[in-house]
């Protein structure tokens, strides 16, 4: 039975292991079990899922700010804006890292599928865990 994206990702993060061979992208779309189009479809599907999950976790973080007692409405509004700005900058960094840097790091002989998609899955997993830890 295949693990869901979130369960697999959280299990990896809880273990503290994000080494090359146990990255969330490899757990979800193991290149030794999938090949060609099947691997590409798996990576695309899980990159989309990780992006959706990241959006939902970010929205939950924004909502959690409103639940914080002792803050003025203006403080909450500023926190919202600051977190939204931070998220936008993080997404810009992730996209540059995954679209421009990861393909070079993987090299021409990469056999693990699209390095940009694997990067998105791995980076989103880290960001999801970070936001959940900071905004429970």
SVG drawing of the C-alpha trace seen along z (x, -y; Angstrom):
<svg xmlns="http://www.w3.org/2000/svg" viewBox="-9 -48 35 50">
<polyline fill="none" stroke="black" stroke-width="0.4" points="0.0,0.0 1.4,-3.4 1.7,-6.0 -0.1,-9.3 2.1,-12.3 1.7,-13.8 2.1,-10.6 5.3,-9.7 6.7,-13.2 6.0,-13.5 7.5,-10.1 10.7,-11.1 10.9,-14.4 10.2,-12.8 13.0,-10.4 15.3,-13.4 16.4,-11.8 16.3,-13.6 19.4,-12.0 19.7,-11.5 18.2,-8.0 15.3,-8.7 14.0,-12.0 10.2,-12.4 10.3,-12.4 12.1,-9.1 9.8,-7.5 6.7,-8.5 8.1,-7.9 10.9,-5.3 12.8,-5.3 13.7,-1.6 10.0,-0.8 8.7,-3.3 10.2,-4.0 9.6,-6.4 6.1,-7.8 5.0,-6.2 7.8,-7.9 7.0,-11.2 3.3,-10.9 4.1,-10.0 6.4,-13.0 4.0,-15.4 1.0,-14.1 3.0,-14.3 4.5,-17.7 0.9,-19.0 -0.2,-17.4 2.7,-18.9 1.9,-22.3 -1.7,-22.0 -0.8,-20.8 1.6,-23.7 -1.2,-26.1 -3.6,-24.6 -1.0,-24.6 -0.1,-28.2 -3.8,-29.2 -4.1,-27.4 -1.1,-29.3 -2.7,-32.6 -5.9,-31.6 -4.0,-30.6 -2.8,-34.2 -6.4,-35.3 -6.8,-32.9 -3.9,-34.3 -5.1,-36.2 -3.7,-39.5 -3.0,-41.0 -4.5,-44.1 -6.3,-43.8 -3.6,-45.9 -0.8,-43.6 -2.6,-40.6 -3.0,-42.4 0.7,-43.2 1.6,-39.6 -0.6,-38.4 1.2,-40.6 4.6,-39.7 3.9,-36.0 2.4,-36.3 5.5,-38.3 7.7,-35.6 5.8,-32.9 6.0,-34.7 9.7,-35.0 10.1,-31.4 8.0,-30.3 10.2,-32.4 13.4,-30.9 11.9,-27.4 11.0,-27.9 14.5,-29.3 16.2,-26.5 14.1,-23.8 13.8,-25.1 17.3,-26.5 19.7,-24.9 18.4,-21.3 18.7,-20.3 22.4,-21.2 23.0,-19.4 21.3,-16.2 23.5,-16.2 22.7,-14.9 22.6,-11.2 20.0,-11.7 17.9,-8.6 15.6,-9.7 13.1,-11.5 12.6,-15.2 15.0,-16.9 12.8,-20.0 9.8,-18.0 11.7,-16.0 13.1,-19.3 9.6,-20.7 8.3,-17.7 11.3,-17.7 11.3,-21.5 7.6,-21.6 7.8,-18.8 10.4,-20.8 8.3,-24.0 5.1,-22.2 6.8,-20.7 8.3,-24.1 4.9,-25.9 3.2,-23.2 5.8,-23.4 5.5,-27.2 1.8,-27.5 0.2,-24.4"/>
</svg>
